[in-house]
């Protein structure tokens, strides 16, 4: 039996780290009622070695908690495959850093100076590794959700083609997309039709922007990373702004919409899509049939900005607001992909299903085999015209 200090010294880590792992439940020391102290055993030491090894490999403490439980080989394999992909993404990022440093050095050698914007971008690249894990997972999860819709939507043109058909991009000269994700919206349009336009794709996630750049190499788009509550462009710059399924993620919608109105021209248009309370409801009901504690979303995003309340929110910022509904539904016959979709959601499902994923997968696959799995869609786009400008606004 080891005291906390002895245990920490044996593992060559700080007592603070040992206490932290104990407080979050990774290690559970034995309480000795005789001297009112906690002690650790050799089994605890072996468990600590597993924790430290997995941490060295780059796993988060939440993932480590899953791995040291009685997981199936498939669950462990999935986590390791995710880590392999993440390491490859880190390698890509380091190559970008190397390229940036080489270019910066060349500029200094030729001009004997370097712009501050170049230095800031270089520092951003170097610090971007801290964001890679979350950015990568967001990108992976988005790809899974897009695949489910593209394969099983009854409208074979799909959501992105429909949304783009509602937006007259060919009639305007300057477009800003906010929250572009991996750039999926633009894949269905001929790149040559956009050559005479200034189109800027933006996202708060640098990882998403990198994916968009990779997916849209034949397009002459510009890219920018920023928070839409502070748009880094001058007033009255754009003819059009597009925000596809992203306003409900914004911390301060009023501030973001004020910024969008500011950078829109007086006759500019804003196209923003969202969904309602019945969107994909059958999937949520299915997961709750397995375990009623499962919530596929930490918060009900449609209550923040959705079909039901979107018009009222937007009329505070635009003179004209029109809603167009997307008529479609899913008919799913692939239980495996449906499970991947469920695991990709931003809820508590992965926590609730820890150690039970194989059982859950079998449940979902049986349900898909038993009946025709029809999933409702409740989504559309708000078309907003004549932005209301805020008093006292200053051009950036």
N, C-alpha and C positions, 0 to 999 in steps of 0.2 A: 504494500500500500504506500502511495506517495502523497505527500502534501502538495498543494498547488505550486509552491516554489520549487520543490524537488522535481515535480512532474515537468514543469516548464524547463528547468535546467537540463533534465534528461533529454528533452526534445530539442534543446537549443533554440527556444523561442521565449518570448516575454510572458510573465505571469498575467499581464493584461490581456494578451491574446488567448491564453487558456481560459480566463474568466469570461471573455467575450463569447468563445465557442460554447461554453457552458450555459451562459445566459440565453443564447438563441436556440439551445436544445441540441446542438451537434454532439456535445459530450455531456454525459450525465454522471457526475461524481457520486460517490457513496457517502451518505451522512453518518457520522459516528456520534451517537448520542452521549457517549462517555465523556468526550472532550469538546463536544459541540463544534467539530471541524469537518470539512469535506475532504475526501481522499480519492485518489485515482488508482486503478489497478493496471496490471500488465495488459489485460484486454482493452482497457481504455487507451493505453499507449499504442497498441496496434491500430486501433480505430483512428487515433490522432495521426499516425503515419499515413493512413489512407487519405485523410482530409488534406494533409500537407502535400501529398503527392498529386492529388487531383487539382489542388489550388495552383501548384507549380505548372500543371498542364494547361492552366487558363480557365478552368471551370469556375463559375460563380458559386457562392456559398449555397444558394438555393438549389443549384444543380447538384452540388456535392451532397446535400441532404437527401436528394432523390437517389443518387448513385450508391450511397452507403446503406440504403435500405435493401430489403430483399427484392430487388428488381429482376425482371426477366432479362434473358440475354438480348432479346430484340430491343428492349428499352435502353439498355446500356449501349448497344451498337448504334442506335439512333443518336444518342447524346455524343458518342465519339465521332460519328460522321459529321455532326453539326460542328464539333470542335475542329475537325480537319478542314472543313470549308472556311471556318472563321480564320484559321491560321493562314490559309491561302489568301484570304482577303487582306490580312495584315501584311503579307508579303507584297501584295499589289500596292498597298498604301506606302510601304517603305520604298518601293521602286519610284513612286510619284515624288516622295520626299527627296530621293537621290537625284531625280531628274530636275526638280526645282532648285536644289543646291548647285547643280552643275550649270544650269541656265543663269542663276544669280551670279555665279562666279564669272561667267563669260561676259555678262553685262558690265560688271565692275571692271574687268580687264579692258574692255573696249571703250567704256564711257567714263571710267573712274568714278562712277556714282551708281546709286540704286534707289529707285522710287520707294517711298514708304509703303505704298500699296503692295508692291512686290514682296517686301519684307513681312508685312502682315499676313499675306496669303501663305507665305512659306511657313511662318509660325503656326498658322491655322492647320496646315497639312501635318506638321510635326505633332501637334496636340490632338489630331483627329483620332488617334488610336483609342483614346478613352471612349469615343462614341461608337467605335466599330461594332461592338457586340450588339447594342440596341439597334443600330442602323441595319445591321445584317439581318437580325431577326425580323425587323419590320418588313424588309424587302422580301425575305423568304415567305413570311405569312401573307403578304400581299399577293405574291405569285400564286400561292395555293388557292386563295379566294378567287383570283381572276380565272384560274384554270377550271374551277368548279362551275363558274358561270358560263364560261366559253363552251364547255363541253355539254352542259345539260340545259341551257336556256332554250326554250321553244322558239324564240326569236333568234334565228341563226346568224343574223347580222350582229347581234350582241349589243350590250349596253354602250360601249365606247363609240361604235359606229352610229347608234341612234343619237347619242348625246351630241356628237359632232354634226349630225344632220340638222340639229336644232340651232346650231351656231353658225352664222354667216361669216366665217373666217375669210372667205375670198373677197368680201366687200370692204374690208378694213386694211389699214396699213400697219398698225402697231397693236400687239397683243401681249398681255402678261397672264401666264397661268400661275396661280398660287397653289402650292401643294400638288405639284405635278407627279409625285411618286416616281414610278419607273418609266414614265413617258408613254404609257400604253394608249392614251387618248389619241395620239398622233399617228399611230401605225397604219391606220386605214385611209390616210390621205396621201396623195401623190406629192412627193417632196418638191417637184418642179413647180407646182402650183403656189408654193409658199416662198419662192426665191426672192420675190420683190417686197417681202414684208419683214418687219422687225418683230420677231417672236422671242420672248424671254420666258424660259421655264424656270420656276423657282420652287424651293422647298426648304423647310427648316432643317431637314436632314441632309447632311453632306453625302451620306451613303446612298440615299435615294437619287440625288443628283448624279452621282457617279453611274448608277444603274441606268438612268435616263440617257446619259451621254453614250453609254455602251450600246443601248438599244436603238438609238436614233442617229447613228454615225453618218447616214446619208443626208440628214437634214442640217440646214445652216442655222440652227437655233443658237441663242445665247443662253447662258445658265447663271443662276445666282442663288446663293444660300442666305436666307434671312427669315426673320420672324415677321409675319404679315401685320403685326401691330406696329411695326416701324419699317415701312417700305422705303428703301433707299433710292427713290427716284423723284424727280421734280414734279411739281403739280401740273395737272392737265397734260400728261405725257401720252397716255394710252387711249386708243379707240375702244378697247375691249379688255375686260378681265374675266378669266374663267377660274372657278373654284369647284372642283369635282369632289363631292363627299369629304369636305375637310373643315367647314365652318364650325361643326360641333366639337372639333378638337381645340379650337382657339380659346385661350384663357379669357380674353376680354373681347367679345364679339363686337360691341359698340365701337371700341377703339379701332379694331381691325376694319370695320365697315367705313368708319370715318376716313381712314387712310386710303381705302380703295376709292372712295368718292373723290378724295383729294387728287389722286394721280390719274383719275379718269377725266377725259375731256367733257365739256358741258353737254355734248350730245353722245357721250360714251355709253356703253352697255355692259352690264354685269350678268354673267351666267353662272348660277350656283346650283348644284344638285344636292339632294339629300334623300333620306328615306323616312317612312312613317312607322307607326307602332306595330303594324302587322307584317312588316318586312321580315321574311325568313322565319316567321313565328313557329312554323312546324318543326324546325330543327331545334329550337329552344325547348319546345314541348317534349321532343323525343329525348333529349338529354335529361330532362327532369323526370321522365318516366324511369330512367335508370337510377338517378339519385337526385332528389328534389333540391338538394343544396347547391347544385350546379347553376351558376349564372355565367352566360357566355360573354357578358360585358360587365365591367366593373361599375359602369354607370349607364343609364339608358340615354344614349346619345341623342335620339330623336326628340327627347324632352328639352334638350339644350337648343338644338336647331333642327327641326324636322318638317315633314309635310304639313302637320297640323298647326304649327305656330310660326312657320317660316315667313309667311306673307306679312303678318303683323310686325315682325322684327325688321323686315326689309323696307316696309313702307315708312319707317322712321328715317330712311336714308335715300330713298328713290321715289320719284313722283309716280312712276308707273311700275307695277309688278304683276306679272302674268305667270301662272303655273301650268306646266304641261306634264301629264302623267305618262310614265313608261309602261306600256301594256306587255307584260311578259310573266312567265313562271318557269320554274325548274321541274324537270322530271328526271330523278336520279336513280341509276341502277348500279352504281359503283360504291359499295360500302366502305372500301379502303380510302378513297378520296374524300368521302364524306367525313370519315374519322379525322383525316388530316386537316380538313377545313375546321372541324370543331376544336382540335388542338391548337389551331392557329389563332383562335379568337382571344380577345383581350379580357378574359374573365378569370374565374377561379378554377376552371375545369382541370387544369394540369395538377393543381394542388390537391383537389378533391380525389382525382383519379390516380394519384401516385401509388404505384404498386398494384393497380387494378386495371391498367390500360388494356391488357389482353382480354380480360373479361368484358370490358366496355366495348372493345372492337368487335368481339363476337356478338354481343347484343345488337349493335348497330347493323352489322352485316346480316344477321337473321331478320331484322326488321325490314331491311331493303329487299331481301329475298322473298319475304312473305307478301309484300304488297307494293303497289305502284306508288313510289314516293314522290308526291306532288308538293312542291314548296312555293309558297306565294311570294310575289315581289310587290312591294309597295314603295315605289321610288319615282322620282321625276326631277325636273329642272325648273327653277325660278328664273324668268327673264326680266331683268330690271333695267329701266331706262330713266334718263334725266336725273343724274345724281344730285343730291342736295349737298352743297358745299358748307363746311363748318365756318362760322364767323371767326375772323382773326387768324385764319390759317396762314402759315408761312411756307413759301417754297423752299425745299431743301436744295 
